[in-house]
Amino acid sequence: MILGISASGRTQSVTSDAVHAVLDATSLPTEFISLAGKRISGCLGCVGCAADNRCVVSDDWPAIAERMIAADAVVFGAPNYYGTLNALGHACLERTFCFRHRETFTLAGKLGIAVAIDRSRTESPVLAFIQRVMTSNLMPVVGSLRADGVSQCYDCGFGEDCAVGSVVAAHGFLDCILEEHRPPPFSEQEEPRQRAVKLGKTLGSILRARENDGIASS
Ligand SMILES: Cc1cc2nc3c(=O)[nH]c(=O)nc-3n(C[C@H](O)[C@H](O)[C@H](O)COP(=O)(O)O)c2cc1C
């Protein structure tokens, strides 16, 4: 099973579209978890997990941890907030600290794909963080993809004539925001869309080969 996680706080989101695009291309059984509406605290550093690699903090994380343990691969996507990972995604990845104690690496060998919704044109800090956490968990990273997000100014209800918003920055003052003004959704971002298909097909191929060799966990 391949687990996709969207760390966006929104149910209809560019992150979830991008994660789904990778999952769909694998042609293998998948599960998808949206962190929208979930309550996930950051790691407290309490080391209550040291003895058995299980986090003792009671919130929505333990159920996600169980699905990670059951997965052969994790496709983790998160948006850029203020030049870094959004807090929900950061908290979720911090909590994988519980999987790394006493020479036990619960996620070791599971494959990872990192997805960032990020307008950074140089190296994405979001991708760098996701990959760093995967590597810390001894998860080989198959690859990564970056796509553009949407500015909240297009949906806040005031964007068309807000002098400090990104709609006016891109189009000048408008009477109303039309479809043609909106940034392209993930499905219309050709390069990231192609990359999602390539990554998904590659991941599916590797996992099928593993299964044939009898080394996949499910
Ligand atoms: C609080 C906040 C801060 C943001 N900061 C950035 C930023 O620094 N760089 C960037 O590329 N996008 C930034 N964005 C835009 C989001 O990355 C964009 O809305 C993205 O589409 C959100 O992901 P989602 O569609 O999956 O919810 C920010 C959005 C919010 C709400």
The ligand as an SDF file (V2000), in Angstrom:
LIG
                    3D

 31 33  0  0  0  0  0  0  0  0999 V2000
   -0.0820   31.9810    5.8630 C   0  0  0  0  0  0  0  0  0  0  0  0
    0.3460   31.7190    4.4220 C   0  0  0  0  0  0  0  0  0  0  0  0
    1.6440   31.9950    4.0220 C   0  0  0  0  0  0  0  0  0  0  0  0
    2.0640   31.7200    2.7140 C   0  0  0  0  0  0  0  0  0  0  0  0
    3.3620   31.9500    2.3610 N   0  0  0  0  0  0  0  0  0  0  0  0
    3.8050   31.5540    1.1430 C   0  0  0  0  0  0  0  0  0  0  0  0
    5.1890   31.6880    0.7880 C   0  0  0  0  0  0  0  0  0  0  0  0
    6.0100   32.1910    1.5400 O   0  0  0  0  0  0  0  0  0  0  0  0
    5.5910   31.2220   -0.4340 N   0  0  0  0  0  0  0  0  0  0  0  0
    4.7200   30.6290   -1.2990 C   0  0  0  0  0  0  0  0  0  0  0  0
    5.1420   30.1680   -2.3630 O   0  0  0  0  0  0  0  0  0  0  0  0
    3.3940   30.5410   -1.0190 N   0  0  0  0  0  0  0  0  0  0  0  0
    2.9320   30.9740    0.1900 C   0  0  0  0  0  0  0  0  0  0  0  0
    1.5970   30.8390    0.5170 N   0  0  0  0  0  0  0  0  0  0  0  0
    0.6570   30.3340   -0.4850 C   0  0  0  0  0  0  0  0  0  0  0  0
    0.3770   28.8270   -0.3330 C   0  0  0  0  0  0  0  0  0  0  0  0
    1.5390   28.0730   -0.4790 O   0  0  0  0  0  0  0  0  0  0  0  0
   -0.6450   28.4660   -1.3900 C   0  0  0  0  0  0  0  0  0  0  0  0
   -1.8740   29.0740   -1.0680 O   0  0  0  0  0  0  0  0  0  0  0  0
   -0.8750   26.9680   -1.5590 C   0  0  0  0  0  0  0  0  0  0  0  0
   -1.7300   26.7610   -2.6620 O   0  0  0  0  0  0  0  0  0  0  0  0
   -1.4790   26.3450   -0.3200 C   0  0  0  0  0  0  0  0  0  0  0  0
   -1.5710   24.9660   -0.4880 O   0  0  0  0  0  0  0  0  0  0  0  0
   -2.9750   24.2280   -0.7170 P   0  0  0  0  0  0  0  0  0  0  0  0
   -3.5800   24.7720   -1.9820 O   0  0  0  0  0  0  0  0  0  0  0  0
   -2.5880   22.8110   -0.8210 O   0  0  0  0  0  0  0  0  0  0  0  0
   -3.8080   24.5390    0.4990 O   0  0  0  0  0  0  0  0  0  0  0  0
    1.1470   31.1650    1.8010 C   0  0  0  0  0  0  0  0  0  0  0  0
   -0.1870   30.9110    2.2050 C   0  0  0  0  0  0  0  0  0  0  0  0
   -0.5850   31.1840    3.5000 C   0  0  0  0  0  0  0  0  0  0  0  0
   -2.0110   30.8970    3.9200 C   0  0  0  0  0  0  0  0  0  0  0  0
  1  2  1  0
  2  3  1  0
  2 30  2  0
  3  4  2  0
  4  5  1  0
  4 28  1  0
  5  6  2  0
  6  7  1  0
  6 13  1  0
  7  8  2  0
  7  9  1  0
  9 10  1  0
 10 11  2  0
 10 12  1  0
 12 13  2  0
 13 14  1  0
 14 15  1  0
 14 28  1  0
 15 16  1  0
 16 17  1  0
 16 18  1  0
 18 19  1  0
 18 20  1  0
 20 21  1  0
 20 22  1  0
 22 23  1  0
 23 24  1  0
 24 25  2  0
 24 26  1  0
 24 27  1  0
 28 29  2  0
 29 30  1  0
 30 31  1  0
M  END
$$$$
